[in-house]
Amino acid sequence: MAHNLPRWRRRHRAVAAGAAALAAAAKLGAVAWNAAAEEPAGSPRQAEYTAAAAEYEVPEAILLGVSYMQSRWTDHGGQPSTAGGFGPMHLTDEVPTLNGAGHHNEDDARGDDTRPMELPEAESEAPEADPGPITIDDAASLTGETEEELRTDPASNIAGGAALLADYAADLGIESDDPADWYAAVARYSGAEDEATAARFADEVYALIATGATEETDDGTVTLDSQAVDPDESGMAALGLTAADTSNTICPDSLGCEWIPAPYEQWGTTISQYGNHDLADRENDIDINAIVIHDTEGCYDGTLDVVQDPARISWNYTVRSSDGHIAEHLDHKNVGWQAGNWAVNMRSLGIEHEGFAADGSWYTEILYRNSAELVGFLADRYDVPIDRAHILGHDNVPQSTHWDPGPYWDWGHYFQLLGVPLEHASGGIGTEVVTVAPEFADNRPVMTGCDAADDAAECPVRGASTVFLYSEPSLDAPLLNEASNSVDDLGARAGYGQQFAVAEVQGDWVAVWYQGKKGWILNHEDSPVLAPARGQVAVPNRDDVTVWRDTFPEAAAYEGTGATYRPNGVVTTIDTGQSYVVGQELRSQALWAKTYNTPTFVVNGETVFYQIQIGHRIGYVDAADVTLEMV
């Protein structure tokens, strides 16, 4: 009977009488609630959650937990996420820019000068993207708000998310104010089509409820008080979700990674036309010592089209933005064509994240969390240290022409999720090594080039993980290396977590050694971006020491192997009096792989290299050319 329905459901039935009547009822309901209850405590954003939870009879902890796992309670200036989701509750809509397969159509990700890739001509039209579940229209129907209001007004957006959760709960027969009973409704809100991904989302929400959280948002502080909840998972079966193929995957059980293999096939008429990776035996011959973070520059579905095409390229994992679902593509013993540098490809795993480096979109919290869970698992498996010398962005790889995941990837938050938070920035730097550590939300450098139609237009103002280096200690001085502030110009940028040796300090300005020059970083006492650190540095033994882009062996190592000598490329040179932070020591190796289904093997050399932070990208120096010092 109608009078037994929840209050919000009774109001929803009034929709049949007209959208105008519904909107009026919703506003009157909100006024009545405010009159009857005390003013909600906390910030305006906190009050919006409290009001929506009461209006739609959703446990406030559930509403807060779900919203945090999408947006960390922020509005993101009304910009869509990389999955086309808007606002604190990530109400999803179709976003045309999500179509396509991005940069994977046009570059040489193999990065081997001795055998440049032969990419076939890209399709004239990008494949259509599956936008996934669209929730904004349902939220509009349930609340009486317009879709534009749901996209741009945080209070309306939060109410829309609450209405969706309540609707899912009603469909599942949940009539309870106990957060423990809402597990299946939370899982459904993820939009995931497979049970493992949906359950992972719900598990993360309940784990957050157990620990509690506090965040400074764009409209004040929001707090979720911790509480012990033992969720009832029995309703999951009613969602009718599928089971992903997890065979062959190397992945934490909690993530339920799906196996979508990259093909090793000959695609052309010659044995050099094959793809999209090389066979190897890395677990015996080569140490995996790095994990490379990428973004897809396109939609999830279009990206999967690429990795399943033998004529293109490959990487190890892809993380979907909307729900954090992960697909795995390669046996770890083989080498993916992903980083644009053969020496790095040999030793690394590559993880693509659905998203864009510059177009104003943002990454969901569940994407960050699932990616961090995966990276932590892989780092433990292969003894990869969790620092910025080993967890690299594609934009840190020498030789690569790419600059993803870009300045808007939140490295600080990512390392917190990895369980290795980096030092906070401070004023008064006097040490000999510093870590770049700007506060992401408050660090908002002016950049251009985010709008493909107008390169000169300024990017949306938002938090970033990068700082600029100047040629002199003044904001009026040109950027170092005559670089621009374009979002894709890495000539005078340093990223969160990167470490540099201090060259000089003048008040709030700190000069570090950067590509053979002094680059000045403003580290103002009121808004510091650098943290003092200690570390090992490489000091050149002479002038004009070469910084290499590769770590291949000396020519003598190739004799009698059947392999052709691969020379190392040059990045720059450095001189005495300079110093650069050392990330790791590497033995010289080269994986010999030339043609389809012919034997591959590793050439091992005597040369030892040190990886250094030479600029925004890393480089390598011959151990014989430098002296190591601990500072």
Sequence and secondary structure as in RCSB ss.txt:
>XXXX:A:sequence
MAHNLPRWRRRHRAVAAGAAALAAAAKLGAVAWNAAAEEPAGSPRQAEYTAAAAEYEVPEAILLGVSYMQSRWTD
HGGQPSTAGGFGPMHLTDEVPTLNGAGHHNEDDARGDDTRPMELPEAESEAPEADPGPITIDDAASLTGETEEEL
RTDPASNIAGGAALLADYAADLGIESDDPADWYAAVARYSGAEDEATAARFADEVYALIATGATEETDDGTVTLD
SQAVDPDESGMAALGLTAADTSNTICPDSLGCEWIPAPYEQWGTTISQYGNHDLADRENDIDINAIVIHDTEGCY
DGTLDVVQDPARISWNYTVRSSDGHIAEHLDHKNVGWQAGNWAVNMRSLGIEHEGFAADGSWYTEILYRNSAELV
GFLADRYDVPIDRAHILGHDNVPQSTHWDPGPYWDWGHYFQLLGVPLEHASGGIGTEVVTVAPEFADNRPVMTGC
DAADDAAECPVRGASTVFLYSEPSLDAPLLNEASNSVDDLGARAGYGQQFAVAEVQGDWVAVWYQGKKGWILNHE
DSPVLAPARGQVAVPNRDDVTVWRDTFPEAAAYEGTGATYRPNGVVTTIDTGQSYVVGQELRSQALWAKTYNTPT
FVVNGETVFYQIQIGHRIGYVDAADVTLEMV
>XXXX:A:secstr
 GGGS HHHHHHHGGGG HHHHHHHHHHHHHHHHHHS    S HHHHHHHHHHHHHT  HHHHHHHHHHHHTT  
GGG  BTTSEETTTTEE   GGG S GGGGT   S  TTS        SS          HHHHHHHH   HHHH
HH HHHHHHHHHHHHHHHHHHTT   S GGGGHHHHHHHT  SBHHHHHHHHHHHHHHHHH EEEEETTEEEEE 
        GGGGGG  B    TT  S GGG  EE     EE SSSTT EESEE   HHHHS   EEEEEE SB H
HHHHHHHT TTS   SEEE TTT  EEE S TTSEES SS HHHHHHEEEEEESB SSSS B  HHHHHHHHHHH
HHHHHHHT  SSTTTEEEGGGSTT     S TTS HHHHHHHTT       S   SSEEEE   TTT     B  
 TT TTSB      SEEE BSSSSTTS BGGG   BTT  TTEEETT EEEEEEEETTEEEEEETTEEEEEE  T
TS  EEEE  EEEEESSSSEEEES     GGGGTTTS       EEEEE TT  EEEEEEEEEEEEE  STTS  
EEEEEEEEEEEEE SSSEEEEEGGGEEEEE 
